[in-house]
Amino acid sequence: MSNSVEQQKRKVFDLKTIEVENVSRIFRISSEKEILALDDVSLHVKEGEVFGLLGPNGAGKTTLIKILATLLLPSKGRAFVAGHDVVKEPAKVRRVINLVSGGETPGYGSITTRENLWFFSQLYGLPKGESMKRIAKLSEDLALQEYLNTRTHKLSTGYRQRLNLARGLINDPKVLFLDEPTLGLDVITAKRIREIVRNRVKNGSGNSILITTHYMVEADQICDRIAIIDRGRMIALGTPAELKKMVSKQTIVSIETQPIDGGMDFMSSIAGVNGYSQTDEPSTGRIKLKVVLNEEGALQNVIHAVSARGRIFEIAKSEPTLEDVYIALVGKGFE
Amino acid sequence: MAVKSFIRSAWYSAWLGWKLETNWADPLTFAGYYLLRPFASLLIVGFIFVIGSFAGGNTNTQYFTYLFLGQIAYVYVLQITVTTGYFIHEERAKYETLRSVYVTPTSIRPYLLGRALSAAFASTVSLLLTIVFGTIVFSGLLGLNLEIDLFRINYAALVMSLTLGIVSLISTGFILSGINLVSTRLQMNLSEYVSGIFFLLGDVIFPPTTLPYPLYLISYVLPVTYYTRAVRASIIDGAWDVVIPNLQMLLLMAILTTIVGSIVFAAAEKRAKRLGVIDRKSEY
């Protein structure tokens, strides 16, 4: 490719670090069964942005990240990272990215934290001095200093995930993919990781982060923009405020009730109910219902239907959250 | 630049491989393990031969030397090809680092090469220790005159045989890794099957001419056959006119396995990306 074309290409992508164009992905399970994991998804991530992919398990979030990280080929469509085609120029893409996945505890257990980080820094071709500096800085940011000389199989899940994040940041990637980075972590570690994610883009470095999560609060706290994905389809896209505005004309009610025989399926048939989610409260043995109503008048119908089946302990109206947006769009909460 | 990055990644992967190989035990235990593992195999075959010979009333030291050197050469097969074939499974299931390595700029090939070279270095330690202890036990303690004369060994040819053997066996390991990259079922078993085939048909314990007809043909397309022959020729015969034809065949096999290994691995990587199984854990 000539220099001018290359420059032109870079200019186009100057503000869009990630560009996804009509990407679909089909997994063939058997000769008769196929799963559509991604269905014609288009989006872009801007420089310096934390972009969230929000959706339940199996929505297609990880599939999209894997395509962008060159681990998987799309069945249809095109995707670019820092101006490079993920299918045609995977080596160029890998120079500017890194990937951190949660819910697992990767690392070479019989070598130390420092050695793990050193090894990956060398795979990214960092000069030795620079590598040592980054290891020191990252271990300080992630409170890993006292474990630098500890073999990683001795680290707790939380500290191994911190190491995992440090590995993901060792090459100071222009684009960082975080796939459920706080899954299964304690509150303190999860909070620390969120802070680091936010700080990474706050300093105007132009670095971008694409994060998948099914924690609504996490997405709300750290993402500049969010795409809600359900069964492979992107069903909404916007800033957290914009998304919440989508349900601002609707009424959101929390109802605490006792467990009801036969489940809550009857809710779907109540006139005026847009969607609902339920959460078990093990400490009280109660159920917390979150109901999105198209009009406030429908509340009477809900109260009548629920109280006919079980006791209601508490009813309260609440401010819209991302969860309400999801319920309003899909008709139910995350499973 | 790309070559430099590749070499650098391979070098540090070899460093990692050595760390992982040695860090699990203290140095003495590690050395003992690296001697005992191949030496145990040698003892099994050796004692089967000794018992069979006494039962049959005839000790053929020429065949015993053939067996002894076949076992010595097989140390590389077991520790290079089998280990390299196993890396993908290990990365997926044990360390869970396959995707982290895969998304680095040089990706997975220099990583596998580095780890394989580290296994080759470790197996050279095994090989040398096995020669020394094997000679002491069989030639010294049991009086089975091994037909090995330290002054007749063609050391230059032996180094060439081992080097070309390493190239060929690593390339074979890449073929196994490629298959494991696509399949999530075979994993550890694949290396075991292949090492078994190499052991039986690779001129390790049976000369190909003694094998039944179809197996005889298979033996002649296995790189291991030419590697074990070149090692034996370098140690027993020593003379260049005997060694060179073996080295030529081994060189040819090394080139062929390198080409086939590269093609198979590249095709497997592409297919694994299409199927979405690169970082999928084994099903067994």
Interface residues (C-beta under 8 A of the other chain):
Chain A: R25 F27 R28 T63 K66 A69 T70 L71 L72 L73 P90 A91 R94 R95 I97 N98 L99 S101 E104 T105 P106 G107 Y108 G109 S110 I111 E115 F119 F120 Q122 L123 Y124 G125 R151 R167
Chain B: S5 R8 S9 Y12 S13 W15 L16 K19 L20 N23 W24 Y95 E96 T97 R99 S100 V101 Y102 V103 T104 P105 T106 S107 Y111 K273 R274 L275 G276 I278 D279
